[in-house]
Amino acid sequence: MTSTTENEENAAIRTLALVGQANSLVAAGDLAKAREAAQQALAFQPPPHMAAAAHAIIGDAIVEDAAAKKLSGAQLPDALLDAILEYLRVENQYPARAQVEGRALLRAGECFQKLSTMPGRAGSDDRERAVALFGKLNSDK
């Protein structure tokens, strides 16, 4: 019979492997599999820094997938908002390593910046949100 500690160690190892695999898949351009691997990692209820990395990968996969599919119309803003949600989870739900959190905030700001230039988003505060995120990056130590 395995102990709880062994199960936790196995889950941590599997999570680490899945996040590493997801990173490699994003780099290779296999975005659907990258997103799937990151979601599988989250199913193991990983430690906060690994969950943060998985959410950042999911955000990256959404953005890259939208670019690859050349989404337009209502689909592009929806994809960018989904990516923003993943990136902001890194800051708001999971304490992350500075590099992961900083990159997630940068990518969220870039998504808001793209949204601010889209027709039909007039009156939104997308640009202000982008500026606020970029300012946060500049002021965080």
N, C-alpha and C positions, 0 to 999 in steps of 0.2 A: 504494500500500500504506500502510495506516495504522500509526502507531507505537504502541508499548505505552502511551506517555504519553497519546496521543489516545484510545485505548480506555478508559484509566482515567478520563480527564476526562469522556468520554461516559457511562460508568457512574455516575460521581458526579452528573452532571447528571440522569440518569434516576432515580437513587435519590432525589435531592432533590425532583424532580417527583412521584414516586410517594408519598413521605411527605407532601408537601403535599396531594396529592389525597386520601390516606387521612384526613388531619386534617379536610379539608372534608367528606368523606363521613360521618365520625362526627358532625360538627356537623349535617349534613343528615338524620341518622338512617338512612342506608343502610349498615348495619353489615356486611352480608355483603361488599359491594364494598369497604368500608374495610379489612376484614381481608385481602381478596384483594390490594389495592394494597400494603398493608404487607408481606405475604408476598412479593410480587413484588419489592419493594425489597430485601428480605433476600437474594433470589436473586442480586443483583448484588454480593454480598459488600461491603457499604458500609463506610465508615469507622466506627469504634466509636460515635461520637456519633449517627450516622444509624441504625445498627442498634439502638441504645438507644431512639431515638424510635419506630422501627418496632415494637419489642416492646411499648413502652408503649401504642401505638395498638391493637395486637392485644389486649392486656389490657383496654383500655377497651371495645373492640368486644364482647369476650366478656361483660363485666359488663352493658353496655347491652342486649345481645341477651337475656341471662338475664332482665333486668327487663322487657323488652318482651314476651317470651314467657311471663312470669309462671311461670318454672320452679319446681317444687317437688319434694318427694320426694328421691330420690337424684340427680336431675338438677341441682338447684341447688348442692349441695356440690361436685359434679364440675365444674361451670362455674366456681365460685369458685376451686377449686384450680387449674384451668387458667389462670385470670386471674392468680392469685398467682404461678404459675410464670413467666409472661411478665413480670410486674412485677419479680420478683426477678432475672431475667436482666439487667435494666438495671443493677442494683447489682453483681452477681457476675461477669458476663461482659464487660461493656462499660463503659469509663469514659465517663460521660455528663456533659453540662452539669448544673450544680447544680439547675437548675429541673426538668429531665427526671427526674433521679435522685430528687430530693425528692418530686416528684409521684408517681412510681412506688412509692416506699416508703410514702407516705401511702395510696395506693390499695390496696396489698398489706395494710397494717394494717387498713383498712376491711373488706377481704374476710375477714381473720381474725376481725375483730370480729363480722361477720355469721355466720360459721361457729360462733363460740362460743355463739350463742344458739339453735342448731338442735338439735332432738331427735335423739338418736342420736349426738351428738358429745360426750356426757358422757365425762369422763376424758381428753379431748384437751387439748393445750396451746395451743389456738387463742387464748384470751384472753391468755396469757402472751406469745405471739408478737406479737399486736397491740400490747401494752404495750411490748415490746422495740423494735418498729419505730417506734412513736410516740416512745419515749425517744431512739432514735437520731436521729430528726429534730430533736428538741429539743437534742441535744448536739453534732451536727455543725456545724461552722463553715462 
